[in-house]
Amino acid sequence: MIGIGEISGVIASGVLIAQQAPRDIRGSVIGIFSLCGTFGIMIATGIGGQLFDNWLPQGPFVLFSALGWIVVIVGLIIRKRIVPKNEGADMAVGH
């Protein structure tokens, strides 16, 4: 279940990244973002396995819960700094 959540998070966030990336480099941005997400999953899963083996069986859940809270906090801090791109305005200028 954790693995499904991790993969779903990478795919969903890739869609959000695609909305913000410039059109001419959108594919490259999505590719690098997905690559970094994959490395993050591998590292976090390895750390979760170590926590399970050496600390508590609940270790992976504690790790991913802490990481989830960090993401929420960072998201709340930076949410006002994000300026959505209005691609419709770009098209209207040409007409």
N, C-alpha and C positions, 0 to 999 in steps of 0.2 A: 504494500500500500504506500509506503514511503517513496519507493521508486517511481510509482505511478504519479504521485504528487510532484516529485522532482522534475520528471520529464514534462508533465503538464505545465509546470511553472516556466520552464525554459521555452516551450512552444508559445505559451500565451505572452510572455514578455518579448519574444521575438516579433510578434505582431505589433506590439506597442512601439518597439524600436523602429520597425519598418515605417510607421506613421511619421516618425520624427526625422528619419534619415533623408538626406537629399536624394532626389531621384537618380542622379547619374552614378552614385556610389551605393545605392540601397542594397544591392546584392552582396557587396563586400562587407558592409556594415553588419548585415544579418549573419553572414558566414562567420565573421570574427566573434560576434556576440554569442552565437551558438557554440563555437569552439570553446570559448571561455566558460560558458555554462556547463559544457560537458566536463571540462577539467574540474570545475567546482563540484559537480556531482561526484566525480571519482574521488576527490580529496575528502569531501564531507562523508561519503559512504565509508571510506577507509578509516577515518577518525571515529565514526560511529561504531564500526566493528571493533576497534580497539577499546572504546569505552564499554561496549558490551562484554568483551572478554576480560578486561582488567578492572572494571569498576562495578557496574550494575547492569542487569539486563535492560533496564529502562534508559540506559545511557544514550542510545541513538535518539530516543524521543526527547530527552532533555536537550541534546545538542540542537536538533532541528527546531525545537520550540524556541530556544535562545536565538538561533539564527533568524527565525521568523519574526521575533520581537524586534531584533535589530533592524530588519528590513522595514517593519512598520514605522519605527521611530525615525529612521533616515528618510523614509518617504514623506512622513509628516513634516519634517524639517525642510525638505527641499520642494515640497509641492507648490509653494507659491512662486518659486523661481522658474518653473517650467512654463514656457510660452508656447501654446499650441500653434502649429503652422496652419495657416488658412490657405490651403491650396486653391480654393475657389476664387480667392482674390487675385491670384496670379493669372488665372484664366480671364477674369473680367477686365484686367488691365489691357490685354491684347485686343479687346473688342471695342 
